[in-house]
């Protein structure tokens, strides 16, 4: 269906003699822009039928068709396949309104506004539009079918469902190649309508496209199709005979064809890298590494029933497989009341008291979590640590928890996990429990769906507890299932690094960074390797890249700070030291490093404030007393009495401080004073 929709758009563009190079570029960019909407989902029906609608309208407008009698049948089929028929209504309505306005204003603005349809064609278009709207009532729900486009559910969708978010939010996290494709599509549209007489219908349809895609990024595919339609019609509708139009010769040049080919190859490579980075694969159907296939099979085998908590992401898949035996927390067949989404937010991100109260109020007996934000977030950690909930299934993609109820006693006894914790795979297991823990991991491998993500998680668990051989085996299994998955390659690189196999580690790590340049852990590991090789400048850059990408590894911050201080790059070190001290307010060593950096760049007030904090935490620190007294000498005028008091206290605690006081040049103006002579 995806291919057929773009073939129809190609047909429309070729019917007006647009050069193949221009059409190829436009459609390739369109595929890149709409990439996220081309999954196997009911929306594909709307994408195909919208292309049919635009083809019929375009050929009618450029006078290659004399009637539109197919459209009512298209709308009848569309209504009973997908609710995206609403988009078709608006486009057809806008086309009629635009032609009517053009017809009414053609005499008032001659030359600027040109009408392309005579009165009979306009009546035919309006009649077809009315008939097409009327046939949409022929559906199993009647007029209730239209309740889905009321403002209330749409407002709920726009607030809580990612695909209904505005385009601005989508672009903020968009791939660079998609941003380029958006810009090129805009340039193609501008080129298509440039220096041509104003056509109100075209302006209205393009305006509708801009508003709809800006309001909901799920309309990207619609926008791509409208751009191709507008390009074709704008190019062809002003010619009475297509054979009289001279094609744009420069689009037929060899250099242009070569440039287009290069762009297409670059897009293909960028798209392939994006697929690998997101751990996806090509083709249609269910990918058991992205959906809770194993969790659903486990629930069926164990005959789990009752109220189940689930997050929105996979509610459609769960609904088809588990309903009506179970009652989903979020079910795509319900009306999505706002309170339901608010409750989901409380459960996944709220505090523990709110979460416990919500789970009790809804009488949740078991939970299936399949998104990383829920598995590794507050909800997953709460369920793992709450003794009233038991983990009974995990496969690296999803987890299943059940309440500790009598009816689940046998399930908990046979399938419960006490030590294998997928929410914290790097947790060290006590030596006395490692045998049971290893058996639990092996049981998870037997009972799970065997995804590459499971083997990545198991490999991380093994390496965190010193079993590098087992960790390497699990990572190798992961790479056999999906050869270029970045997490498996990263785990293998870490194993090589632990074994001092630097050449293999570096080679594997280069692949990870090539496939997933936003991987903070990979950049951190690269920094450690470069630091071991003595390439401190390159190590600093790698560590900084890791921090910018959001690493939570304290070792990265610690080594980066030490490298910057040792390289006398104090200004660069200060932000990292401030961040570390904010996260570890009791760490006096970190505060001391921050003071050294602040003094080196002459930020004395901040250094003085931190030193006073350190003295409150440890009043008997001679070094803090001495450094604070040195910092106070930079005040104008220096507080001589306070400096003397601090130095007396330091000498009382450590008599050897007298030698440091004599050697410190900042104290030279005070050494001849009687009170200082007495101190020394």
Phi, psi and omega in degrees: 000322177298312180299317182298322181297318180284332174296320178296320177294322175300317180300317180297315182294321180289334181293340178255018175065030172292139180299140181303326181297316180295318180296316180300316180297315181297315183289323178297316177297322179297318178299320180295318180295317186271008189308318183289350181256005186260025177284167178286099184205163182302338179301339179300326177298317179295320180299317180291314184288331173295321177297321176297315179300313182293324177297314180297314180296318182296314180295325177293321183288324179270012171066032171262354173228146182254354181209166181231036185292347178285335188298318178302322178291324176298315181290326177297314178294317183299317181301323185269003177250322185198145180290354176294359175302336178302320177299319177297321177303310184298318181295317179293319178297317180294322178298316179295314181298319180295316179294323178295316178296320178298318180297320183285331186258001186295326181279333181285327181234069182295140180089316179282321180242123183241131177267134183254355180239138174275177187301320180296318179294322179296317177296321179298316180298315180295319179296318178297321179297316179297317180295320179295322177292321183295322184289346179291345176283351178273084180208164185298341186254351181066221183290338178297343178303329187274358180293339183289344181260014176289156186298326186298306179296326179295321177297321178295316178301314185295335182272327193243340186253127189303315186292347176263004180290158178297158181297328181300320178291326178294315183294332181300325179249021186280151175295146179303321182294328178289323177297318177298318180297320176302314181296317180294320178298320176297320178295320179297318179297315180298319179298323185292325185258001184292135174059039174236151180303147183296130175239112187296321179301316178298316181299317181294317181294317178295321176299318176299319180298314182297314181294317184292317182286331177289327182280321181222115184294348177293349180272014183300318180295320176301316181299318179299315182294321179293323178298315179297320177297313181296322179297314182293313184291319180298326182282326190254346192280349182265006179250130178290324179230125184297331182289342179278345183279128176275125182292161178288108188294327186291339176287343181267359184289157181296320181296321179294317179298320178295318178297318178297319178298319179296319179297317180296319179295319178297319178296320180298315179294318179296319178295320179295319178296321179296320178299316180293318182298325181271010179059032178262176176220163182281158174103175181256173179102189184266127176262111185290355175270356181236347181233155185282053180300311182297321180296321180293316178298320178296316180298322179291316181297322182270000177057045178287130180227183179092193182280127181241135174274131176216158176266167188296323192311315184247022183296326179296314180296316180296323182298314182295330188262327190251332180284141007262007181298327178241164180245108182288148175292315175240117186238124183296350178273354179269184187268008180051061177295145181304326182298329180294316179292323177298319178295321178297320179295320177298316183294322187270333184231351184285182179281170188295321181298314178297320183294315180297317180297321181292316180297326177287319183297322179272000179053050180285125181258333176208162185221140173237120181244131185227006176248147182299326181295331179270322181294314184263001180271190182303322182294311180299318179294321179297312181296325180291324184268345181281119180296345178278355178236138183237131174285125181239352180202139169202145182218019181086343179251318182216163177228152177233125175245146174234151175288150181283075180251160183297326182288345177257011185300315180295318179299316181295320181294323184271329188238359184290147179246127179255329186242326180286105187246103181290343178283343179219070185295341182267008180290135178282136181262134177305146185302322182289346183251000187291330179294314178296319179299315180297321177296323179294320178296318178295323178294320177298324179294324180285321187272339184280181181277000174068042181278162177294332178294323176300314182295327174297314180296316179297321177298319177297317178300313183296314181294325180295338181250017172088003180266073185292327178297313178295321178298317178298321180297315180295318178295322178296320177298320178299317182288334174292326180283320178217100196299329186246029178284126188299323183293322177295318178295320179295317177299319179295322177297321178295321177298314178299321181294317179298326181273007181063025175269073191295322182295313179295321179297316181295319180296315180293322182293325176299322177297319180298313183292327177294317183281326185220077184294349179265016182275106183295322181296321180296317179293324177296316178297321178298321178298317178297319181294317179293325177295320178296328180277357180083010178269076192290324179297314178293325178297319179299316179298319180294317179296319179297321177297319179297317179294318179299330180275359172096031179296148176247013182279113181297329181296325178298313179297317184297312182291321179299316180297317179296318180296318180293320179293317180294334179268007181059028177262068189291321181298321178290328183286331188301311180301322180290320178294321178297320179294318181293319180291329176293324179279336180231071187295344182265358184275103182289329180296319177295318179297322179296318177298320179295320178298317179302315181294319181293319179294322181297329180258014174063036174261072190290320180301318179293320179297319180298318181297316181291322179296322178294322176298319180294323179291328175294324180284327181217083184296338184262043180252104180301322182295319178296318179298317181294312183295320179297321178295323177295317180297323181293338179293346179275353177288154178237113350283158180293137178284086189300319182294319180293321179298315180298319180297317179295319182291323177299317180294321179295318180293323178297323180282326183215096183304332180295351179294342180301322181295321178293323181295317180296325184278342183283118184292337180292340179267359184305318180295344185259347190293335181276352180287145184302318183294327178285323176298322178293324180294323186268000000 
